[in-house]
Amino acid sequence: MPTFRPLFLIPALAALFLTFFLPGPVAAQGFRGGVTIEPGESCPAGTTEIRPLTCLAPEFEAPSIVDYRPRSTLVTRETPTPRARFPVVDLHGHARGLANPGVMDEMVAHLDALNIQVYIAADNVSGEALRRTLDAVAASPHRDRFRVMTGIDFRGVGPGWADRAVRQLEEDIAAGAVGVGEISKSFGLTIQKPDGSRLRIDDPELDPVWEAAGRLGIPVFIHTAEPLAFFQPLDLANERWLELAIFPDRRNHGPGHVTFEELMEERDALFRRHPETTFVAAHFGWHANDLAWAARLLDEFPNVHLEVGAVLHELGRQPRAAREFFIRYQDRVLFGKDSFQPGEYPYFWRVFETDDEYFDYYRDYHAFWKLYGMNLPDEVLRKLYFENALRLMPELPREGFPR
């Protein structure tokens, strides 16, 4: 018997069909520059596919990506979530100047409203600068609401560096620091050794520091790389184009840049070589867009946990898969926000606690898509918000948390 192909699979006939059967104004205009394409091809720039294999340009000039702000006509439930359901430990805090007069007083009003019980300053500071902040916390009437992490100075890695770094770490922990962090993205990306070579994340000269952290029983909060899109070409196929166009220092693609995959390999080698040290991968290890990768990471490394700072836009666009992940790995995820912007926290509560649909994210340049609620069970919320943090850092205050 003869084989028949659907009419719309034959470009020439498809164009003929559309010419005769589309509404008169469209056909009469010759599709306003409309063109046909072959299977597998993309529409030319400035056009979009209006029928199978037929592309058409808008009648009017297309708006700029920063000016197109459509108002949704969708009517759906909205659940205001200004306050977290359970008290929260914010592991990933960057409120600058805690040691300055009045800063903690001002912050506590926001923390109370949001139900954040303990705020951890994760700035990479040590020595005298760390002690000033620790002293300010100790002298504050809000001393049980704030804790501080220490940092590591990676300058001058070479002979004698490890001994100095371990000694400083021990002093900082004895002074009251509750962990190491946030080890910044520059570690692996741009920090160099004295000879000008890039300091690899898994450089063996750093091993004594990671071993000391394990011996001291403190977590290492480490930020490795950036989102995968930041390592890809800056073209119109890049879903983070607008952000990269605004912030040139976030562009990591091209000659002279280490790749995302290389950084992940080095990071995993570090985790593998130090199984007795607890690591917290900031920003979900930049795998919130690939939960299968995140699962492999946790399955291979029992000493690794994930933190949710600055990846809400990834979790909220895949709520069912994210919910399953958080339930499965409920003992391995921790809450962190990153920059201290009080108005942004309720977006986290809404994604984690509700089953709302199709609502805005707080930064257009960061994610142009909508969010959906994960509706996490209370047992998982408790672990995410505070129980996992209290388990990893026994020095944290216990007051204000439910038993």
N, C-alpha and C positions, 0 to 999 in steps of 0.2 A: 504494500500500500504506500502511497506517496506520503512524505513527511511534510507537515504544515508548520510553519513558524508563525507565532503570534504577530499580528500586524505591527505592534509597537516595538518589536525587536528589529524591524527593518527601517533604518534611519530615513531613507528616501521616502518610503511609503508613509512612515510616521509623520514626516513633515507635510506630505500631501494631504494626509488625513486631517491634520490639525488645521491646515489652510482652509479646507472645505467645511469642517464641522465645528470649529471653535466659534464663539460668538463673533458677530460681524466686526465690531471695533478692533478686536485683537487681530483677526485675520487681515482686515483691511490695512492695518499698519505694517504688514509684513513682519509681525512679531517684534517690531521696533528693534531691529538688529538681532533677532532670534537666530540661533544656529543649532544645528544638530551635531551630536557627538557620537562616537563609537562606544560600545560597551566597555566599561572600565575606565573611560576618560572622565576627567573633571570638566565642569563648565568653565569657559574662559573667564578671565577676571572681569568683574563688573556685571556678570550675569548669574542667574540661578536656574535650577532645573524646575520647569513648570509642568512638564509631562515627561514620561520616560524618554531619555535621550534628546530632549529638546530644552534649550536654555534661552532665557529671555532677560533683557536688561530692564530695570525699573524705568518708568516713564520720567521720574524726577531724579534729581541728583541725590545720591545716597548720602545719608548723614555720616558724620564722623563717629567712630566707635565710642568716643567719650560723650557725644551728644545724644545718642540713641538710648532713650530711657523709657521704654514702653510701660504703660500702666496696665497691670493685669486685670482682666475682668473676672477672674476666677473667684468664686465665693466659697470659702472654706473656713473651718473652725480656726480660731486664733486663741491660744492659751498663754496669756501673760505669765511669764516666769521670772519675776524680778529677783527671787531669792532661792538659793539652792535648797533642795528638799532635806539634805543632811549637812552638818557642818563640814567645811572643806579645808584641806591642806593644799595651799597653792605652792607647789614645788618649784615653779619656774617664775620667780618674781624678779622684775627689773624696775623697781621704784627707786630712782636715783636719789641719793642724799638722805638716807635714813638717819644719818648722824646729825643732820641739820636740825636746829630747834623748830619744833612744831610740825615736822613732817609726819611723824608717827601719829600724833594727835589728829591730824587732818585725815590720814588714811583710815584710822579705826572707824570713823563714822561710815565710810564706804564699806569697810569689811563687815561691819555689823549688819548693814542693810543687805548685803549680798550673802551673808551667812558663811563668810570665810573666817575660820577660827584661827588658823596659823598661816602666816605669810612668810615664805622663805626667800630671802634675798640671795639670788643665785649669781651675783656678779663675780667675775673672776678677779678677786682681790685677796691679798694675803699680807702678812707682816703688820706694820704699823697702821696701814689703812684699814685692814680688817679689825684690828683691835679698837680703833676709834668707833667703828660701828657696833661692835660687841659691847663696848662700854656704854654707848648711848642706849642700847636695848636694855642692858642690865639696870640702868638708872631710870628707865621709863616706867610709868604706872601701867604701861601696856606690854611689859616684858614677856608675858606669856602668849602674846599674839605674834611675835616676830622671832625668827631664827635666821642664821646667816651661814652661807657656805664659804669655803675658802677657794683659792685658785692656785694655778700652777703657772710659773713664769718659764716659758719655753725658750727664752733667749739664752744663747751661749751653750747649747747642748754639746757636751764634749767631756774631756777629762775633768773630774771633780764636780760636774754639774749634778749628778744623781745624788751624791752625798748631801750637797747643799739643799736640794729640792726636798729630799726625805726629811731632813732636819727641820726645814721650814714647815712642812706638812704636819709633822708631829707637834710642833709648837702651836700651830694654828688650831689643831684639834683640841689640844690641851686647854687652849684659851676659850674654847666654846663653839667652834665651827662644827656643823652637823654633817658635812659632806664636802666633796670636791665638785665645783661647778660654778657656772656653766663653762666648760671647756669649749671655746668658741670655734666657729666654722673655719677660722683662719688656720687652725691646727689641721694640717693636711692640705689645705689650699694654698696658703701663701707664706707661712712661717718657714724661715730658712735656718740652716745650720751655719756656723761660722765660715764654712768653706763655700757658702753660696748655694749649696744643694737644698732641695726641698726636704723639710723634716717630715718623714713618713709617719703615719699614725702608728705603725707597728715597729718603729725603730727600736732595736734591742737596748739602746742606751737609756730608754725611758722605763725599762722593766722594773727597776727598783722602786720607782714611785708607785706603780700599779700594785706591786707586791705589798708595799707599805699600807696602801689603802685597804687591801684585803686583811692584813694583819690588824689594822685599827678597827675593822668592822664598819667602815663608812662607805656609802655609795659614791660612785663616780658618775657625775651627770655630764654627758658628753654630746656635743653637737657636731655631727659629721656631715659634710657636704651641704647641699641645698636641694630644693625640689628638682626632680629629674628634668623638668622642662627648662630649667636654668642652664642645663648643659647641652641643650639642643639648639639648632639654628634659630635665629631671630627672624622668623618669617611668618606668614599669615596662617600657617598650620600649627603654630605654637599657641597652646591655649593660655599661656601666661604672657602673651605678646605685650599687652598694655603695661603690665608691671615691669617687664624688662625694658620697655621703651622709656619708662619713667626713671628707673634706677639702673644706671649703667654698671654699677659695681656688682650687680647680681647676674651679669652675663658671664658665663663660664664656658662658652663654646668657642672652639677654634684653636689654632696653633698656640702652643705654650701653656695650655690649660690641661690640668689633670682631669681625667674623665670621671664620671659618676661611678662607673663600674670599678675603676681602680681604687677609688676611695672606699667603696664598700668592701672590697677584698682586703684592704689594709685594716679597716675597722674590724672585720670578722677575724682576721689573724690575731689582732689584739685580744678580742674576747676569748678566742680559743686558747691562747697562751696563758691566760690568767683566770682559770675557772673558779678560783677561790675569791675573786674580787667581784663585787656586785656593781654592775654598770646599769645606768638608766640612759637609754638612747633618747635624746631630746627630739621633739617634733616627730615622734613615732618612727624615728630612724629614717624619715622621709620615705616611708613605705605605706603611708595611709592611702595612697592611690593604687596600691598593689597589695591587697591584704594577703594574698597567697605568699608573697615574698615575706611579709611581716610574720606570717605563721611559721614559715621555714626558719626564720631567724630565732624565734622563741623556742621552737622545737629543738634546734641544734644547741642553743646556749641557755641552759637553765639559770645562769647567773645574770641574764639580761632582762630588763623591764623596759616598757615603752611609756612615753609621756606625750600628752595630747596638745601641747602648745602649738598654735598657729597651723593646725591641720583640721580645724573644724569643718572647713569648706570641703575637704575630701570625705570626711565621715558622713556629713549631712547629705551628700548627693548619692550615697549608696546605703540607705538606712537599714535595709534588711540584712545585707552582708555584714555591715559594721556591727549590728546588734548581735548576730551570731558569733562574730569574732570576740566581742567583749564578754559574752557569756562564756565562751570556751576558754578564754585566757583572762578570766576575771581576777586572778591573783597576780597578773603581770602588767597591769595598766595603772597609771597614776595621773592625777590631774595637775595641769600646769597651764598658765595663761600666756606667759611671756610678758609683753609690755603691760604696764598697769594703766588700763583704761576702764574705769568702773562701768561705763555704759555698754561695754562689749561682753561682759561676763554673762548677762542674761541670755545671750544667744547660745552659749554653751549649755546653760540649764535647760533651755527649750529643746535643743537637739537631743540631749541625753535623757530628759525626763518625759517628754510628751510624744504623741504620735501625730502632731500637726504636720500639714503638708504644704509644700511650695511656698516657703517664706524666704525673706531676704537674708543675705549674709551682710556683715557690717562694713565690708570694704569692696567697692565695685572693682577696683583695679586688681584685687587679689583673686576674685572669683566672680564671674559674670552670671553664674548659674544660681539656682535656688536650692534651699535646704529642706530637709525632711527630718522629722523626729524619729529617734531610735527607740524611744519608749523602753528604756532599760529597766529590768526588775530592781526592786529595792536592794536586794542582796548585792547586786553588781554595782549599783550606785554607791553604796556604803564603802565598798572596796576601792572603787575609783576615786571617790571624794576624800576618804581619810584613812581607811583601815590599812591599805597597802603601804601608805607613807609611814604610819605609826609603826608598822612592823619592820620596815627597812631602817628607820631612824628612831631607835628607842629613846634618844635624848629629847624628842619633841614633847611638849607639854601634853598632858592627858586630859586636863580640865576642859570642859565644854563639849566633849564628844560623848555620844550615847554609848552605853555599855553593850 
